[in-house]
Amino acid sequence: MTVKDETRAFQQAKLRVEELRSQVAYHEHRYFVLDSPEIPDAEFDALMAELRDLEAAHPELITPDSPTQRVGGAPVETFGIVQHRVPLLSLANAFSADDVRAWFRRVCNMVERDRFTLVCEPKIDGLAVALVYEEGRLQTAATRGDGTRGENITQNVRTIRSIPAKLAAGAPPRFEVRGEIYMTKSGFEKLNYERGEAGLALFASPRNSAAGSVRQLDPKVTASRPLDAFLYQLGWHDDGAPRATHWETLQWLKSLGFKVNPNIARFDELDDVIAFCEQWTGKRDSLDYEIDGIVIKIDDLALQRQLGFVGREPRWAVAFKFPPTQATTKLLRIDVNVGRTGTLNPFAALEPVRIAGATVKLATLHNEDDIRRKDIRQGDTVIVQRAGDVIPQVVGPVVSKRTGKERRFSMPKRCPVCKTPVVRNPGEAAYYCPNRQCPAQRFRLLEHFVGRGAMDIEGIGESLAYLLLERGLVRDGGDLYSLKLRRDELIAIERMGEKSVDHLLASIEASKERPLAQVLVALGIRHVGGEVARGLAMHFGSIDALMGATAEQVMAIPGTGAKIADSVREFFALDENRALVEKLRAAGVNLRDDSGGAREGPLSGLTIVITGRLERLSRNEGEDLVKRHGGAIGSSVTKKTDYLVVGADPGSKAAKAEKLGVATLDEDAFIALLAERGVAVA
Ligand code: IVH
């Protein structure tokens, strides 16, 4: 490089650094001060990473006010300011197992050891809080703020029930404990639903919702929000070091009455730490709160002190970050799909974007009201989210990226496939195409009929289902059973050879033996999924009994209300649906429940609801046991519920049970109850 080239490169780097700093500052303000981020965390991380890299290459560009030199944004002035006695720090990130190994090696070199114990904790995606206790009582609660000065949110934090106002004996006279305030996913969904109903703006995520709730000037508002907190660190303490390791500190915090995350683990081998990180990457969605990674900490506190800090990050800890599940992209168009019950489902056609290892081109949009509430327009830049196996969702628009050319969406007045005018039932958000003969409905219904959990017929995918209908070989699922008479036509249309046609026909034959519950699912009755169908099949014992049942008889089954009862009655009131049942009967499809319907047993008369994760039994096993011995399984807690069995990470049901005075059992007590009534658990 010539001197001239070098100056040019430096000038370019300088310009880019300035640009990045102003972008980072803008997004930090949106995130930390306004609680209204415009870009996903991963994009923000990428801006920060680019800035860090440039500063590393050109250290002369580093200034004390660079965002790399501090942790967060300035506190808002409306709350009092709390000066943190010891700053609240940030964590270095690791984006892969290799990054974790590199961190581990650096630490090993520094302390001249080749192994040490590590503690792993879920990284809660909430907001940091520092709690000062004096003489066992909560004195102040503060946000992180810029790391040295935070906002005084004591009055609001006092409303969070899991944060003790008074501690068990054994606490130091003065100390500070740190943790994360968060909102449960179920609480967030419920809150947003209620806000939507009330015409209020929706929160973008549980994190934003928690931050917004804690920063209310009126603590009553905070109190009404489903907030919770996990504590994970001792900030400072006046007298002596209470414990020698981080793990023991956490146990000690627990003993004082603090909520410590149950999913923490301690390992001596780095490989186990990495396996733990990978495990949680796959099962993060199973928790009712959001986590965005695993924090790995050195257990030995003396070793922590020896390692110290670099800038604002401790050397003794690192955050393994999960791959991002959100990204921004352009929403090209909003199209409408017709579902099997005729529901018009709007969906987003997106400019393809990579999220968590998959390319996303389509995302759901729920319904028209939701699109309105979130003000999503065609042509918008949108935040798209992908979680586990579920269909990607559009979270909301990035309003600042609007050009004015975006177009609002409204539902078509006619079905996009058969052109029948659409209808909307009062009280329901969805629009329907009322034409049961609509080709789109027939197609979706057939696809559903053969699907898993329904008749489970192998070998009929989307394209074959389409061809069968188009060529007039079948009109509904019932016609599949006469396809064996048209074997030659099948071979002709399919070009897939005799062998696969015979395989298909065998699979259709085998489906005649499916349990009644699966047949009920296959019929495609609105609101009748697997769980409800099992209840109906067991209770009525045969399709004929169900077809003859009154709405009241259907509603007598725990977990089924008027909505399901009406839908069942309406379904069997239609001639074409009765005709379908007759077609199935004529073909020899099983229409009886061979488990014998509701039976008498040692648990007769008991209604039990199970929530959360059980350890000894799976939830299905638990529910089957209850049903096989005459008990009823409810899907929600009501006054009629006798017991709520509470496993790990329960949702909102436990609170409901408490409110209604319904007895709760943990897994051991549940098993004891079964044993008491003579029901053995394998
Ligand atoms: S330890 C010096 N443990 O993540 C280390 N932090 O990106 C202090 N966080 O500021 C943090 N869960 O707000 C720690 N189990 C956990 C955490 C956790 C979430 C947050 C915390 C921290 C941020 C760093």
Residues whose N, C-alpha, C, O or C-beta is under 5 A from the ligand:
A	BS01	IVH	L89 S90 L91 E121 P122 K123 I124 L127 A128 E180 Y232 V295 P314
